[in-house]
Amino acid sequence: MIGHYDHESAAGQALPRAVPPGVLRPDAASRFNRPEPSPERPVQELLQEVIEARTAGEVSEALLTATQQGYEAGPLVRLERLLDTAARFSYALDTVRGQQLGARLDARGRQLAFLTREVHDAAEDLTATVGVLPPYRTPVPPRIRPRPALTTTPPAWPPRSTAVTRRA
């Protein structure tokens, strides 16, 4: 607010009301003092576990981690929460377009919730399966000669002969 005030207290009283930190939850903490986020496993790490897996249990564990509920929620559950929160925000805009976007986001959130349950059920079925990749399916490490340790000395060169031999 632009103006000239005799005292700081008068200027403070002329300021407009503070804007709430969020439309959905005005009593929520601001972005500067929000609680520490829960730990999460990146999707790339879960994908690498599946790529390197040799048993059905290892793949099942990665899928169960992706669909885990609660404090340490998996990526699918977090994405579901994101869509749900974005849908609520769109509905709160109180515009026709906001209502349409909220309905779309809400529908995708429900589809993702269904997919998450399906993946979780498939992971549990995979846990019950005792399966190991056959030897011809397991990845073979590349055939590279091992490098010598840094503390080893290189092999000595063969001695040169000093006498020159001539053939006649």
N, C-alpha and C positions, 0 to 999 in steps of 0.2 A: 504494500500500500504506500503510495507516495503522499507525502505531506510534511508539515513542519509542526513539531510538538515541543512544548516547553520542557517536559520531563520524560524520562524513559518509561515510567509507569503509564503515562497517558498514551504514549505510542503503543505500548503493549495492549492496552485496553481497546485501542482502535483496530487491532488486527482482527481478521476474520477467524471464525472457529477453525480448529484443527481438523484436517481431513482424516477420516478413519483409515486405518492401515489396510483395510480390505473390504470389498463389497459383500463378500460372503460371510465373513466373520469380523465385524468391526472391533470386537474385543480381543482379537488375535494379536500375537506378538508381531512386531515389525520385522522387516528383513534384516535389521541390524542386531536384534537380540533373540533370534529364533533358536530353538534347541538344536543340538548337534544331530545331523541326520544319522540314521542307522547304517551300519556297514552293508555293503552290497557286493555281489560278485558280478563282474562284467560279463556280458553275453559272449564276448570273444574268448574269455577264459573257459566258459562252459562248452563252447564249440570246440576248443582245443582238447578238452577232456574227452569229448565224444570221438574226435578224430584219433586220439591216441588210445582209446579204450580197446580192451581185449576181451572183456566179459560183458554180459548183459547187465550185470549189477552196476558196473561203472557208468554205462549209458543211462540206466535208470536213475542213478544218483544225480546226474547232471539235470535230467528232466524234472526230478522232484525238487531240486534246488530252484529251477526256473519257475515252478508253480507254487513255491512255498508261501504260506500265509503268515501273518503276524508281524512281529517287530523286524525280523530279517527277511522281509518279503522278497520274492524272486522278481525278475524283470517283467514277466507277464502280469503279475499282480500289480506291480508298480504302474505299468502302462494302463492297466484297467482303472486304477485310482486316478491317474492323470486325465483320462477321458471323462470319467465321472465328474471330477472337479471342474474341468473345462465346460462340460455340459451345464452344470449348475451355474457357472459364471455367465454363460450365454443366456440362460433363462432369466438371470437377474438383470440383464440389460433392458428388459421390458420393451423390446421392439419386436416387430414382426420378424425381421431378419434374425434377430437374436433367438427368438423362439424356434425358428426353422433350424438354425445351426445347433441349438441345444438338442433338438429332437434327433438330428443326424448323429451328433456325438454320443447321445444317450443310447441310440440303437447300436452304434459300433462298440460301445462299452459293454452292452449286453451280449453281443456276439463274441467279444473277446473273453467275457466271463465264461461263456459256454465252451469256447475253445480251451481255456485254461483248465476247466474241469475235465474235458476230454483228454488233454495231454497228461494231466495228473493220473487219471484212471489208466491210461496206456502205460505210464511209468510204473504204476503199481503192478500191472500185469507183467511187465518186463522184469520186475523184481522177482516175481514168482517163477520166471523162466530161468532155468539153469542153462546158460548158454555161454560157450567160449568160442572165439573165432578159430577156425581150423588153421593149421600152420601155413597153408598156402595163401590164406587171406590176410595174415598179419604182415604189417609193413616190415621190410627188411632194411636195416640201416645201410647207408651207402658204404661201399667197400673202399675205404680210404686208409692208407697206411697211417698208423698212429705217429704223431709227432713226438720227437724226443722232448724230455722234460727240459725246462729252462736251465736247470743246474747241471746238466750233463755236458761234457765237453765233446766236441765233434771228433769223429774218428781221425786218426793220424793218416796223412798221405803216405803212400808207399815211397820208400827211399829211391832217389834217383841214382842211377849208376854213373860214376864219374869216368869210368874207362869207356872209351869209344871203341866199339868193336867193328872192324871192317871185314868185309867179306871179299875174298879175292876171286 
